[in-house]
Amino acid sequence: MIKLTKTLAAFGALSASVMLPAGAAAMAPIDGTYVDSGGFTEITISRCGNARCGKITKILKDKPGEPDNDIHNDDPALRDRPILGIQLLSDLRWDGDEWKGEVYNPEDGNTYKVYVKPAAGGKLEVKGCLAFFCRTRVWTSAG
């Protein structure tokens, strides 16, 4: 019985290693609340279905010259919605060594590809891209 248990344990370990591609990193947790790079908002990232999403959960300070609603949205019906509660990050899924999904930018009303991964000191690296042009921001932990 002990020999069978050891054999099953070895088979399970082998199966797990076969299922992971070479060089695949363990899924890095990103759930939590962060402050954007300008210190204007808090964004809370949590599970939404089989992915992760991030919503603006607190306005820390107003942006000079910007109202509190989504005036730059391409959809005129959404331009009156408040910034508070907007989902910035959507459909984030673990892919190799980072989270990939989409990011909505209320500053221009556009949605971009996004790559998210934890950084040193509890920070979060958020890289939004349009084709080959990318811009990286670092969000700090609000906790």
JOZI-V263013 format. One record per backbone hydrogen bond with DSSP energy under -0.5 kcal/mol. CO is the residue of the C=O (numbers start at 1). NH is the residue of the N-H. Records with the same first field share a line. If there is no record, write none. Layout:
CO=NH + NH
This chain:
1=5
2=6
3=7
4=8
5=9
6=10
7=11
8=12
9=13
10=14
11=15
12=16
13=17
14=18
15=19
16=20
21=24
27=29
32=45
33=142 + 143
34=43
35=140
36=39
40=60 + 61
41=36
42=57 + 58
43=34 + 45
44=55
45=32
46=53
48=51
51=48
52=92
53=46
54=88 + 89
55=44 + 57
56=85
58=42 + 60
63=66
68=83
69=71
70=73
74=76
75=78 + 79
76=79
78=81
81=70
83=86
86=56 + 88
88=104
89=54
90=102
92=52
93=100
95=97 + 98
96=25
98=95
99=116
100=93
101=114
102=90
103=112
104=106
105=108 + 109 + 110
109=74
110=105
112=103
113=129
114=101
115=127
116=99
117=125
119=122 + 123
120=123
123=119
124=126 + 139
125=117 + 127
126=128 + 137
127=115
128=135
129=113
130=133
132=134
133=130
135=128
137=126 + 139
139=124
140=35
